[in-house]
Amino acid sequence: MFEREFPDYDFGSLLDTTTVLGQVLEFLIYAAIAAVTMTIVLAVYNRFVKKKLKDKKNIQIRFTQNIIRTIIVLAGIIWVLVSSTATTEIGKVLFQGTAIIGAVAGLAAQPVLGDLFSGIAISFNKPFEIGDRIELDCGIRGIVMDITPRHVIIRTIDTIDVIVPNSKINSSLITNMSHNTKIRSVHMKFNIAYGTDVEKAMNAVKYAVMNSELTVPAWKGENYGPVYFISYADSSLVLATTVYYQPTVSTETVMSDINMRVNDIFAKEGIEIPFNYVNVVMKE
């Protein structure tokens, strides 16, 4: 009496690749398989790298890691495009049509290829390593955080990451403050007034450098950071010294600390820091 007839659905037809819905579902299945496979492969690769490659700051290793990750992702995308019925024709056109490949490589891919080859040149020539403090001729200055197939990431003093294309880095004049050394240094100058006891001022600067917590302990001692009387300026005598510190400490932090200490010692010892002033003579 209350019987009700339900239509019979052929759920297998949903995967029929001759229909639009079937092609979409097939594409999603292939995409899901590719995503899971890439995730597993990347996880295994990262685990292998962590065990085998301990020097994570080697720029050649970091660049190679990012290249391999990119290849794995591209391989997954290409497999989906070629395998899925919905995108088979697109895959054939893209990867078998030589005319289109030539056009893409010559136009859209030209900057990408330029950055890629520049990245390879940087990773082999090694003008800097991960963690080095560098300055480019365009004024960008900071610590190298990473290198990818397309760009180098430089972190500035105010913790802003600047993304610089590899091709620009490769053609730039690079000043590397950390090249081939585990100890960094900065040259600092101090002005004192004419008539000041120069030896007293030099000892004050040396004392400030030696007692800073930011300078390298291994270099502290009787001969640490000699202070030099280097020149006569218009209204002052100029002293200079080289301060050594760990690569993990920013140059600006070290300079600020030393300047504060020198300023305090000069004030206590009565050593004048000169400044320019103008005498105005009023005539009747």
BELBEL-V196496 format. One record per residue. N is the residue number from 0. PHI is phi in degrees with one decimal (NA if undefined). D_LAST is the distance of its C-alpha to the last C-alpha in Angstrom with 2 decimals. Layout:
# BELBEL-V196496
n-><N	N>
phi-><PHI	PHI>
d_last-><D_LAST	D_LAST>
This chain:
# BELBEL-V196496
n-><0	1	2	3	4	5	6	7	8	9	10	11	12	13	14	15	16	17	18	19	20	21	22	23	24	25	26	27	28	29	30	31	32	33	34	35	36	37	38	39	40	41	42	43	44	45	46	47	48	49	50	51	52	53	54	55	56	57	58	59	60	61	62	63	64	65	66	67	68	69	70	71	72	73	74	75	76	77	78	79	80	81	82	83	84	85	86	87	88	89	90	91	92	93	94	95	96	97	98	99	100	101	102	103	104	105	106	107	108	109	110	111	112	113	114	115	116	117	118	119	120	121	122	123	124	125	126	127	128	129	130	131	132	133	134	135	136	137	138	139	140	141	142	143	144	145	146	147	148	149	150	151	152	153	154	155	156	157	158	159	160	161	162	163	164	165	166	167	168	169	170	171	172	173	174	175	176	177	178	179	180	181	182	183	184	185	186	187	188	189	190	191	192	193	194	195	196	197	198	199	200	201	202	203	204	205	206	207	208	209	210	211	212	213	214	215	216	217	218	219	220	221	222	223	224	225	226	227	228	229	230	231	232	233	234	235	236	237	238	239	240	241	242	243	244	245	246	247	248	249	250	251	252	253	254	255	256	257	258	259	260	261	262	263	264	265	266	267	268	269	270	271	272	273	274	275	276	277	278	279	280	281	282	283>
phi-><NA	-101.9	-65.2	-133.7	-94.0	-109.4	-67.4	-84.4	-99.8	-94.3	-64.6	-65.3	-70.4	-62.0	-94.1	-69.1	-72.8	-83.8	-103.6	-63.5	-62.3	-64.0	-66.6	-63.9	-63.4	-62.8	-60.8	-64.5	-64.8	-61.9	-63.0	-65.3	-61.8	-63.4	-62.9	-64.4	-62.3	-63.9	-61.9	-66.3	-62.4	-64.7	-65.1	-64.7	-62.8	-62.2	-67.0	-64.1	-62.5	-61.9	-79.4	-88.9	-111.2	-84.3	-84.5	-72.9	-91.7	-75.2	-66.6	-66.7	-65.5	-62.8	-64.9	-62.8	-58.0	-68.1	-64.8	-63.2	-59.9	-64.5	-62.7	-62.7	-65.3	-63.4	-61.6	-64.8	-65.4	-62.9	-61.5	-63.8	-64.2	-80.3	-83.3	-73.8	-60.1	-66.4	-120.7	-59.8	-64.9	-62.2	-61.1	-64.8	-64.8	-70.7	-104.6	-120.1	-84.9	-64.3	-64.9	-68.8	-59.3	-63.1	-66.1	-64.5	-64.2	-79.4	-111.7	-65.4	-87.1	-60.8	-63.0	-64.7	-65.6	-61.7	-66.8	-62.4	-67.1	-65.8	-63.7	-63.3	-62.8	-63.8	-66.1	-89.2	-78.2	54.1	-69.6	-158.4	-119.3	-63.7	99.1	-73.7	-96.1	-127.8	-136.9	-90.5	-66.9	-85.8	103.7	-68.7	-139.8	171.4	-101.1	-72.2	-99.0	-166.1	-134.9	-118.6	-59.0	-114.6	-153.8	-113.2	-102.1	-117.3	-98.0	-83.1	-60.8	-93.5	57.7	-94.7	-86.8	-102.3	-95.3	-114.6	-57.6	-58.7	-64.4	-70.7	-61.0	-65.8	-100.9	-93.6	-82.0	-110.2	-101.4	-106.8	-80.3	-123.7	-67.1	53.1	-150.0	-94.4	-114.3	-100.6	-146.8	-141.0	-91.8	-122.3	-118.6	-136.8	-100.0	-128.1	-73.3	-59.9	92.3	-75.1	-69.6	-62.1	-62.3	-63.6	-66.9	-64.2	-65.2	-65.3	-64.3	-62.2	-62.8	-62.4	-67.6	-65.8	-97.0	-77.1	-75.8	-93.6	-78.3	-73.7	-57.8	-64.2	-96.4	-73.5	153.8	-61.3	-104.9	-67.6	44.2	-54.2	-99.9	-116.7	-93.4	-99.5	-166.2	-104.4	-100.0	-58.0	-133.4	-159.6	-99.9	-110.2	-105.5	-148.1	-154.2	-109.4	-106.0	-106.7	-157.8	-73.4	-62.3	-76.0	-98.4	-73.5	-59.2	-63.4	-65.2	-64.4	-62.4	-62.7	-64.9	-65.7	-61.6	-63.3	-66.1	-64.2	-60.7	-65.4	-66.4	-59.4	-65.2	-70.0	-88.7	71.5	-90.2	-81.3	-96.8	-73.3	-147.3	-73.2	-144.6	-123.9	-92.6	-103.3	-105.0	-93.4	-102.3	-72.5>
d_last-><125.83	122.14	122.08	119.08	118.74	115.61	114.93	115.17	111.81	111.85	108.77	109.42	108.58	104.96	104.65	106.35	103.94	105.31	103.50	99.78	99.83	101.75	99.29	96.33	98.07	98.97	95.37	94.14	96.79	95.80	92.11	92.89	94.98	92.22	89.58	91.77	92.69	89.07	88.03	90.82	90.15	86.41	87.14	89.62	87.24	84.30	86.60	87.78	84.24	83.16	86.10	85.98	82.31	80.30	77.16	75.61	72.28	73.85	72.45	75.68	77.78	75.50	75.54	79.34	79.81	77.89	79.80	83.14	82.20	81.29	84.59	86.57	84.97	85.45	89.06	89.72	88.26	90.25	93.44	93.07	92.46	95.45	97.85	97.38	99.48	96.66	94.31	96.79	96.24	92.46	92.82	95.07	92.68	89.66	91.28	93.96	92.32	90.80	89.04	87.16	86.31	84.87	82.76	81.44	80.70	78.96	76.77	76.31	77.17	75.04	71.88	74.14	75.96	72.72	71.38	74.79	75.02	71.39	72.26	75.25	73.08	70.54	73.33	74.90	71.80	70.16	66.45	66.01	68.19	68.21	65.59	63.37	59.62	58.68	55.81	56.45	54.36	53.55	51.70	54.54	54.79	57.26	60.73	63.85	66.15	68.98	70.27	72.65	74.42	71.49	68.26	66.42	64.86	61.54	60.10	56.30	54.24	54.30	58.13	58.20	61.06	60.19	63.28	62.98	65.85	67.68	67.18	63.38	63.55	65.91	63.57	60.35	58.63	59.24	57.36	59.74	58.23	61.76	63.82	66.82	65.48	65.98	62.69	59.37	56.07	52.35	49.69	46.67	43.33	41.01	37.47	36.46	33.24	32.94	34.30	36.92	40.52	41.90	45.54	44.90	43.22	46.11	48.65	46.88	47.13	50.75	51.60	50.21	52.31	55.45	55.39	54.91	58.05	57.44	57.65	61.07	62.90	64.95	61.86	60.46	60.89	59.56	58.73	57.65	54.60	53.09	49.29	47.58	44.21	43.84	40.38	36.76	34.35	30.62	29.79	33.27	36.77	39.48	42.86	45.79	49.32	52.22	53.57	57.25	58.77	61.77	62.07	62.57	59.02	56.17	53.39	50.74	52.45	52.53	48.90	47.79	49.92	48.71	45.02	45.49	47.26	44.73	41.85	43.73	44.62	41.10	39.84	42.62	42.19	38.40	38.02	34.63	34.63	31.33	29.27	26.37	22.87	19.34	16.30	13.10	9.96	6.69	3.79	0.00>
